[in-house]
């Protein structure tokens, strides 16, 4: 048993439980206890990201549908705010907040049962051995023999960004520091961060922008705000499209004779490129001061956000060893969150020198979003080098 991995999984479940309990406490707040909101929101943020991080490895169990499952997990978390809309509607129907939050707290027991009886003690291997099992004995005896076989079969495998999509012996497997300093990780961080910042600034300035474009009409502002809120619930419907696209494209490439590594890279290039293109379209539309156009902006924004987070998790799972997935995913999300703090100087600029008009900052962020195209270009060039090496090796 790996104590570190076991501790990570247990911490995830505990934080999820505390998050639900923290939200429950908020439901019974009085003015004197309002400071508990800070605790509840902190638990919410910490619990959700750790919860999805440890559960995305379940995608490794689904073989050719791996990317679809990973993006579906991200989309589900993205649309989880729909739960509170349901609670609001239930409250209006006569069901108290007390009952609703007690029910949510009770549901946390399900996560604890899954931890002890379904999830493995260690990370889930990819690719899976043929006799891999899950449950209480998840991968208990098969893991060692699989790693020994894989290490033997890949004893002479050496490429610049290897291993991609494989769990091989410790000697060949890249260390965490090597992954951290690799070009793929740095560009993935850049790719995520510029789009992350763009979305945060848009959401932060949405209400003032609508106020300005609607010329202060409260009913019109409310109409567009409701439209934005409704589109945000569609993340779970949009996110799997990215995974389906990658899995389908990868399957065609493998059928055409490409290796799994090259197929993963080509599928990733298209996903990364499409996500960056969506962000550019969204940013341009958000920069145009025309109110009816914002309906389209809302649709592109939620589509791009779903592709962004699902694609980020999928690429990390494909480009780096699965034993480092949790560390790398958590680190890239944390660093991108730090970079997104640049939104506050942008807000100050809008509210100060620009007199509340975000147009010039929107244009600047649109230009900045062009940096996201560097990453898919880099992956494309790397795949071409691998293809050239394979052709030379085959001919010789």
N, C-alpha and C positions, 0 to 999 in steps of 0.2 A: 504493500500500500504506500502511495506517495503522500506523505503528510502535508506537503505544501499544496498539492492539488486538492486534497480533501479539505484543507482549511479554506482554500479559495471558494470551493463549492458551498461549504457550510456558511461562510461569511456572506455569500450571495443570498442564500435562503434567509439568513437571519436579518440582513438588511431589508429584504423584501417584506418580511414580517413586520419589522419595525416601521417601514414606510407606511404600511397599511394601518398600523396602530397609531402612527403619528397623524395620519389623515383622520383617523377616527377621533383623536383628541381634538383636532381642529373643529370637528363637527359640533362639539359641545362647548366651544369657546364662549367665554364671557369677555367683556372689555378688559377685565383685570388679567386675563390669561392670554391676551392677544400675542404676547411674545412667543408663545408656542408655535406660532406660524413659521418662525424662522427654523425651528427644529424640524417641523413637519416637511417643509419644502426642501431642506437639506437631505432628509431621509429619502424623500421622493426622488431627488436627482441621483443620489448615490445608489439607491436600491435598484432603480430601473436600468441603469447602464451596466451594473454588474450582473443583473439578472439576464439581460439579453446577451451579454458577452459569453457567459458560461453555457447558455442554451443554444447558441448558434452552432456549436460543434455537433449538434444533432444532425445537421445537414450532411455530415460525413457518412451517415448511415444510409443515405438515399442515392448513392452512386451517381448515375447520369443526371439526376435531378438535384444535385447538391446545391448549385447556385440558386435555384428556385426556392428551396427551403430556407436558405440563409436570408435571401431578400424578403421572403414572406415574414420571417421573424422580425426583421427591421420594420416592415410596413405595419405589422400588428402593433408594435410599440409606438410607432408614429401616429397611429389612429386611436391610441388608448384613451385619448381625451373624450372619445364618444361615450365612454362609461359614465362620465360625470353629467353628460347631457341626458343619459338615461335616468340617472339618479334625480336630476332636476325634474324631469317629466313625471317620475314616480311620486316625487314630493308634491307636485301639483295635483296628482291624483289622490292624495291623502296618505301616502306612505311616508312615515317620518324619516328624517335623516338618521336618527338613532338606529332604527331598524336596518336601514341600508348599509351603514358603516359597520354594524355588527356582523352583517352577512359577509361583507368584504373581508373582515378580519378572520372569520371562520374559514373562508376560502384559502387563506394562507396555509392551512394544514395540508392542502393538496400538494403544495410545493415541497413541504418537508417529507411527505410520503414518497414523492418522486425522487428526492435526493437519496433516500436510503434504499429504495427498492427498484429503481430503474436506471439512474445515472451511474456511470463507471466511477471507479476510484481514481482513475487517471484520465488524461485527455483521450479522445476518440481518434483512433488511427485513420489515416487516409493514404493510399487506398486500403480498404478493409480486407483482411484475409477471408477466404471462403467460408471458414467455420467460425467466424466471429459471432459472438452472442451478446445480448444485452439483458439487463436485469441484475439480480444479486451477484451473478458470476460473470458480469460483463467483461469479456476479453481476458478472463483470469488466466487461462492456460495457453490461449492461442497467441497472445501478444509477443511472448518471448520468441517462439519459434518463427513467427512472421518476421520479426526484426532481424533474426539471424539469417533467414532466407533472403530478405531484401538486401542486407549488408553484403552477403555473398554475391548476389546477382549484380550489385552495383559497385563492386570493389574498384572498378577503374573509371567510374563516371566522374568527370570534372568539367564544369562549365562555369562561366563568370557568375551567374546569378542562381546557381543550383544550391540546394535542391528546390525545385518548384513542383509542388503537389506530391511530394514523397516524404515518408518518414524512413530514413536510412540510418546506418550506424553512426555512433557518436563521433567517430573520427572524421567522417565525411560530412556530417550534418553541420550546417553553419551555426555558429554560436549566436547568442542574442546580440552581442556587441557588433558582430559582423553584419547582422541583419540591420541593426540600428544605423550603422554607418554606410549602408549600401545606397546606391543611387535610387533604387526603387522606393525605399522608405522615405528618403528626403523629398522626392518628387511627389510621392503619394500625399505627404503632409502638405506640400504646397498646393496640390490639386484640391484637397479637401478644404484647406484653410481659406483660400480666396473665395470659394463658393459659400462656405460657412458664414464668412463675414458679410457677404452680399445678402444672404437670406436674413440674417439677424438685423442688419440695418433696415431692410425693407419692412420687416415686422415692427421694428421700433418706431418707424416714421409713418406707418400706415395711417393711423388716425389723423395726424396733422395734415397729411397729404390729401386724404379724403375731405377733410374740412375745407381745405383750400380749393380743391377742384369742384366741390359741391357748393362753393360760395356760402358756407355756413348753414346750409339747409339741414336741420337735424334728422328729418325723416329720410332724406336721401343718403346721408352718412350712415344711418342705421341700416338701411337697405343693403348698402355695399358691405358693411361690416358683417351682417348676417350671411351674405353670399360668401365672404371670405371664410367665415367660421365653418360653413357647411362643406366647402371644398377641402378643408383641412382634415375632415373625417374620411376622405377617400384615399389616404395614404396606403392603407392595407390592400386596396384594389389596384393601385398603380405600381407598388414596389415589385410584385412578382413578375411583372412584364420584363424587367431587366434580367432577372434570373432565368426566365423562360427563353429569352433571346440568347443569352450566353450559352445555356445548355444545348439549345437546338443548333446553334452555330458550331459549337464544339463537336457535337455528334456528327455533323456533316463533314467537318474537317478530318476527323478520325477515320470516317468511312472512306474519305478520299485518299487516305494513306499517310496523313501527317501523324507525327508522334503526339502523345498526350500533352507533353510540355509545350510544343509549338501550337497545338490547338487551343490550349488554355491561354497562351499569350495573345493569339489572334482574336479570340473571343473577348479578352480583356481590353484590347485596343479599341474595339468597336464600342464596348460599353463605356469606357473612359471618355472617348471622343464624343459619343452621343450625349453623355451627361454634361460635358463642358459646353456643347452646342446649345443644349436646353437652357443652361444658365445664361448664356449670352443672349438668347432670344428673350428670356424672362427679364433680364436686366435692361435691355433696350426698351421693352414694353413698359417697364416700371418707370423709366426715365421720361417717357412721353406724357406730357401733362394733358391727357385727354381722358375724361372720366369713363365713358363707356368701354374704352379699351381695357380697363382694369379688370373686367370680368375674365377676359382672356389671360391677363397677367396672373390672376388667382389660379387658373387651371394649370398654366405652365409652371407656376411656382410650386404647387403641391406635387406635380409630376417630377420636377427636377429634384425636389427635396427627397422624394422616395427613391429615385435612382441614385442620388448622392450617397445616402447612408447605407443602402443595401449594396451598392457597388463598392463602397469603401471596405465593408466587411468581406465581401466576396474576393476582392483582389488580394487582401492580406492573407486570406485563407489559402489562396492559390500560389502566391509568390513566395511565401516563407514557410518554414517547417511548422507543422501543426502544434508542436510542443511550445512554440513561442507566440501562438496566436493571441492568447489572452493579454500577454504583456505588450505586444506590439499594437494591438487594437486599442487597449486602454491608454497607451502612451500617445498614439496619434490623435485620439479624441481629446485627451487632456491638453496637448500642445495646440491643437486647433482652437480649443476653447480659450486658451490664453491669448492667441493671436486675435480672436474675435473681440477681445476687449478694446481693440482699436475702434470699435463702433462708438465708444463714448467720446473720444475726441471728434469723431465725425458728427455726433449729436451736438456737441458744444459749438462746432463750426457752423452748423445749420442754424442753431438757435441764436448765435451771436452775429458774426459778420454777414451771414446770408439772410438774416431777417426771417427765418422760418421756411425758406425755400430750399428744398433738398436737391434741386435740379443739378447743380454743378457737382455735388458729391455723388449723385447717381451716375453722372457721366464718368467721373473719375473711377468709381467702382466697376463700371462697365469695361473700361480700359484695363483695369487690374484683373478682371476675370479672364482676360485673354491669356494670362499666365497658365491657366488650367490646361491649355492645349499642349504645353511642353511635355507633360507626363505621357499622354498617349503616343506622341511622336517618339519619345525615348523608348517606350516599350516596343513600338513598331520596328525601330532600328535594331533593337536587341534581337527580336524574333528573326529579322532578316539575316543577322550574323549567325544565329543558330542554324537557320536553313542552309546557309552557305557552307558552314562547317559540316553539316550532315551530307550535303551533296559531294563535297570533297572526299569525305570519309567513304561514301558509297562508291564513288568512282575509283578510288585507290584500292 
